[in-house]
Amino acid sequence: MHTPAGTSTKTVLHYAQEVQSGKFRQYDYGTRDNWKFYNQSSPPEYNLSLITAPVELYYAKNDWLATPKDVEEFYLKLKNRIGKYLVKLPQFNHLDFLWAKDVKTLVYDELIDRIKQFSPPLSEKKETLKVTSKWYSDIKGEYSHEKYPHEVRRNFQGLKR
């Protein structure tokens, strides 16, 4: 098994930068290129206050990539936090969220129950589907910033590139 499979070198380097700096911030290109990308010498920290969706975090004590301490610090920075779920198996680790043979009973069943609690009634879902379908057809067809200027600003706010 090759781990981390399916990720880029840049992603691994970015994670290493965050561990080394102790900060949750964007990729560090070096002082010169940071000026090009961010208009400042160091990468900006992620503005977690912009996350407005309800967030519940799932974590494990044996996760070497997201320790319980890191999860707690991240959780407290979120505005709309709704809960944390500690996986009951002490040996559970980061890769087990994908590959554990018992992940369904340890995580996924609980996750699906929580999603159902926050799902709109079926009548609202049908309306959302209509809107989403129209939006998708517009994107495929004649989508432009002139037609939907406020959606473009809202959906791409904060993107520098």
WOCOR-V958671 format. One record per backbone hydrogen bond with DSSP energy under -1.0 kcal/mol. NH is the residue of the N-H (numbers start at 1). CO is the residue of the C=O. E is the energy in kcal/mol with one decimal. If there is no record, write none. Layout:
BEGIN
nh	co	e
NH	CO	E
NH	CO	E
END
This chain:
BEGIN
nh	co	e
12	8	-1.8
13	9	-2.8
14	10	-2.7
15	11	-2.3
16	12	-2.3
17	13	-2.5
18	14	-2.1
19	15	-2.3
20	16	-2.8
21	17	-2.9
22	18	-2.1
25	23	-1.1
26	44	-2.6
34	30	-2.8
35	31	-1.4
37	33	-2.3
38	34	-3.5
39	35	-1.2
46	24	-2.1
48	46	-1.3
50	47	-1.7
51	48	-1.5
55	80	-2.1
57	83	-2.0
59	85	-2.5
63	60	-1.2
71	67	-2.7
72	68	-2.4
73	69	-2.3
74	70	-2.5
75	71	-2.9
76	72	-2.2
77	74	-1.0
78	75	-1.3
82	55	-2.9
85	57	-3.0
87	59	-3.0
92	89	-1.6
97	94	-1.1
98	95	-1.6
99	95	-2.5
100	96	-1.4
103	100	-1.4
106	102	-2.1
107	103	-2.8
108	103	-2.0
109	104	-2.9
111	107	-2.5
112	108	-2.9
113	109	-2.0
114	110	-2.2
115	111	-2.5
116	112	-2.3
117	113	-1.5
118	114	-1.2
125	121	-1.8
126	122	-2.0
127	123	-1.4
128	124	-2.4
129	125	-2.5
130	126	-1.9
131	127	-2.2
132	128	-2.9
133	129	-2.7
134	130	-2.2
135	131	-2.7
136	132	-2.7
137	133	-2.4
138	134	-2.4
139	135	-2.2
140	136	-2.6
141	137	-2.2
143	138	-1.9
148	144	-1.8
152	148	-2.1
153	149	-2.1
154	150	-2.3
155	151	-3.2
156	152	-1.9
159	156	-1.9
END
